[in-house]
Amino acid sequence: MENRKVRMNESTHLLELEEHMYPLVDVKTPNVFRNLFPYSEVPKIAFNDRTVPHHMPDDIWITDTTFRDGQQSRAPYTTEQIVTIFDYLHKLGGPNGKIRQSEFFLYSKKDRDAVYKCMERGYKFPEVTSWIRASKKDFELVKDIGLKETGILVSCSDYHIFYKMKMNRREAMEHYLNIVRECLEIGISPRCHLEDITRADIYGYVIPFCMELMKLMEWYQIPIKVRCCDTMGYGVNYPGAVIPRSVQGIIYGLMHHAGVPCELIEWHGHNDFYKAVSNSTTAWLYGASGVNCSLFGIGERTGNTPLEAMVFEYAQLRGRLDGMDTTVITELAEYYEKEIGYHIPSRTPFVGKNFNVTRAGIHADGLLKNEEIYNIFDTEKFLNRPVQVAVSNTSGLAGIAHWINTHYRLRGENQIDKNSELVSLVKAWVDAQYEEGRVTVLTDEELTTVIEETCSRLGIILGEQKEG
């Protein structure tokens, strides 16, 4: 204790004792934290009540893995689909690049064609980056294509080091550092994906490894990013939880003990325990500038952090959108449903068919009087999705007219009045359904069928002409 220096922390403006060095702890047998991950039991969340301070970076952003992790769990996108989605991401992220990067495979000709076509767009954001096998041949491929950065898998838990790679920690570290050096020698910036970090020995392996990465960065003067991959979704955001499950504990360790700058730290979460969004937000709050996401959370097993969720997390944390166009989220959802054939579950926040549909009769009554009572925000403004009221026996003429106008996006003089013949006939059909003993709300499909049949009978084309 006496020999440790006292220095001023320029971020907190407090005097601190110089940190201990963290050498590699090269164990003979793997530490798989069996006390936390017994496997034959549900994983345990333990606490030691050691907390770390908030450290929100000056600048935070989103990176995209829709075409990498997102493609590992579904049929591959066509080149045309990738380019279209990339265009949408550019528009969504806005001129300030809040969607900073998008990563691509380079394995096949189709993958590379998509990369070339996206690069031809000439967008500053999202920047096109790659994900490759850690080989010199693939590094050369990255350079030939003209990419500045690539992702490299550097699995960091003893589960992976001992059981998958059949190495010990020192062998794994030397293996990874050699790969990183090869990447740097070619002039490519490596993004080190620390796979399974929430089951890794943070102080015995992760921090010593990242300290070595920072030494290489200083030597080569090329940025080295550290992506914290919560591969199995074990991360938790509870204050005082123990590492390796503590998200804020991991981020704090990388910043304060390994010396990794905020702008080079990224969180990549999975949703196995329903914590992908809250963990990603926590990573932002405690010092990671980047959170890695995929559209609609599509990814391995339970999926990744949904990109659209983090757009609204950003807005809530910053109090502004900083140029992001959130209506593009709805355009993307429609594109996935209609052009790609992907079904988005109807209750998915922000994008599901029913995310802002009120079904309870008493709620519908309140919403028709003032939509703020039961709508999360102005969904028409931010998502081009006006609030809807489901039709039941309590809807009345006004509720049915509201449903028709919102479902068919009727505006101004094209809106249907509650006293119209169309609404009266639809209400009569609805009333008959409940008189026959029905107790559930009517589905969109049922309503559109009866509305279109009634319109045909009356000679009405919704949105094109008024009733005579």
Rosetta blueprint (number, residue, H / E / L):
1 M L
2 E L
3 N L
4 R L
5 K L
6 V E
7 R E
8 M E
9 N E
10 E L
11 S L
12 T L
13 H L
14 L E
15 L E
16 E E
17 L E
18 E L
19 E L
20 H L
21 M L
22 Y L
23 P L
24 L L
25 V L
26 D L
27 V L
28 K L
29 T L
30 P L
31 N L
32 V L
33 F L
34 R L
35 N L
36 L L
37 F L
38 P L
39 Y L
40 S L
41 E L
42 V L
43 P L
44 K L
45 I L
46 A L
47 F E
48 N L
49 D L
50 R L
51 T L
52 V L
53 P L
54 H L
55 H L
56 M L
57 P L
58 D L
59 D L
60 I L
61 W E
62 I E
63 T E
64 D E
65 T L
66 T L
67 F L
68 R L
69 D L
70 G H
71 Q H
72 Q H
73 S H
74 R L
75 A L
76 P L
77 Y L
78 T L
79 T H
80 E H
81 Q H
82 I H
83 V H
84 T H
85 I H
86 F H
87 D H
88 Y H
89 L H
90 H H
91 K H
92 L H
93 G H
94 G L
95 P L
96 N L
97 G L
98 K L
99 I E
100 R E
101 Q E
102 S E
103 E E
104 F E
105 F E
106 L L
107 Y L
108 S L
109 K H
110 K H
111 D H
112 R H
113 D H
114 A H
115 V H
116 Y H
117 K H
118 C H
119 M H
120 E H
121 R L
122 G L
123 Y L
124 K L
125 F L
126 P L
127 E E
128 V E
129 T E
130 S E
131 W E
132 I L
133 R L
134 A L
135 S L
136 K H
137 K H
138 D H
139 F H
140 E H
141 L H
142 V H
143 K H
144 D H
145 I H
146 G L
147 L L
148 K L
149 E E
150 T E
151 G E
152 I E
153 L E
154 V L
155 S L
156 C L
157 S L
158 D H
159 Y H
160 H H
161 I H
162 F H
163 Y H
164 K H
165 M L
166 K L
167 M L
168 N L
169 R H
170 R H
171 E H
172 A H
173 M H
174 E H
175 H H
176 Y H
177 L H
178 N H
179 I H
180 V H
181 R H
182 E H
183 C H
184 L H
185 E H
186 I L
187 G L
188 I L
189 S E
190 P E
191 R E
192 C E
193 H E
194 L E
195 E L
196 D L
197 I H
198 T H
199 R H
200 A L
201 D L
202 I H
203 Y H
204 G H
205 Y H
206 V H
207 I H
208 P H
209 F H
210 C H
211 M H
212 E H
213 L H
214 M H
215 K H
216 L H
217 M H
218 E H
219 W H
220 Y H
221 Q L
222 I L
223 P L
224 I L
225 K E
226 V E
227 R E
228 C E
229 C E
230 D E
231 T L
232 M L
233 G L
234 Y L
235 G L
236 V E
237 N L
238 Y L
239 P L
240 G L
241 A E
242 V L
243 I L
244 P L
245 R L
246 S E
247 V H
248 Q H
249 G H
250 I H
251 I H
252 Y H
253 G H
254 L H
255 M H
256 H H
257 H H
258 A L
259 G L
260 V L
261 P L
262 C H
263 E H
264 L H
265 I E
266 E E
267 W E
268 H E
269 G E
270 H E
271 N L
272 D L
273 F L
274 Y L
275 K L
276 A H
277 V H
278 S H
279 N H
280 S H
281 T H
282 T H
283 A H
284 W H
285 L H
286 Y H
287 G L
288 A L
289 S L
290 G E
291 V E
292 N E
293 C E
294 S E
295 L H
296 F H
297 G H
298 I L
299 G L
300 E L
301 R L
302 T L
303 G L
304 N E
305 T L
306 P E
307 L H
308 E H
309 A H
310 M H
311 V H
312 F H
313 E H
314 Y H
315 A H
316 Q H
317 L H
318 R H
319 G L
320 R L
321 L L
322 D L
323 G L
324 M L
325 D L
326 T L
327 T H
328 V H
329 I H
330 T H
331 E H
332 L H
333 A H
334 E H
335 Y H
336 Y H
337 E H
338 K H
339 E H
340 I H
341 G L
342 Y L
343 H L
344 I L
345 P L
346 S L
347 R L
348 T L
349 P L
350 F L
351 V L
352 G L
353 K L
354 N L
355 F L
356 N L
357 V E
358 T E
359 R L
360 A L
361 G H
362 I H
363 H H
364 A H
365 D H
366 G H
367 L H
368 L H
369 K H
370 N L
371 E H
372 E H
373 I H
374 Y L
375 N L
376 I L
377 F L
378 D L
379 T H
380 E H
381 K H
382 F H
383 L H
384 N L
385 R L
386 P L
387 V L
388 Q E
389 V E
390 A L
391 V L
392 S L
393 N L
394 T L
395 S L
396 G H
397 L H
398 A H
399 G H
400 I H
401 A H
402 H H
403 W H
404 I H
405 N H
406 T H
407 H H
408 Y L
409 R L
410 L L
411 R L
412 G H
413 E H
414 N H
415 Q L
416 I L
417 D L
418 K L
419 N L
420 S L
421 E H
422 L H
423 V H
424 S H
425 L H
426 V H
427 K H
428 A H
429 W H
430 V H
431 D H
432 A H
433 Q H
434 Y H
435 E H
436 E L
437 G L
438 R L
439 V L
440 T L
441 V L
442 L L
443 T L
444 D H
445 E H
446 E H
447 L H
448 T H
449 T H
450 V H
451 I H
452 E H
453 E H
454 T H
455 C H
456 S H
457 R H
458 L H
459 G L
460 I L
461 I L
462 L L
463 G L
464 E L
465 Q L
466 K L
467 E L
468 G L
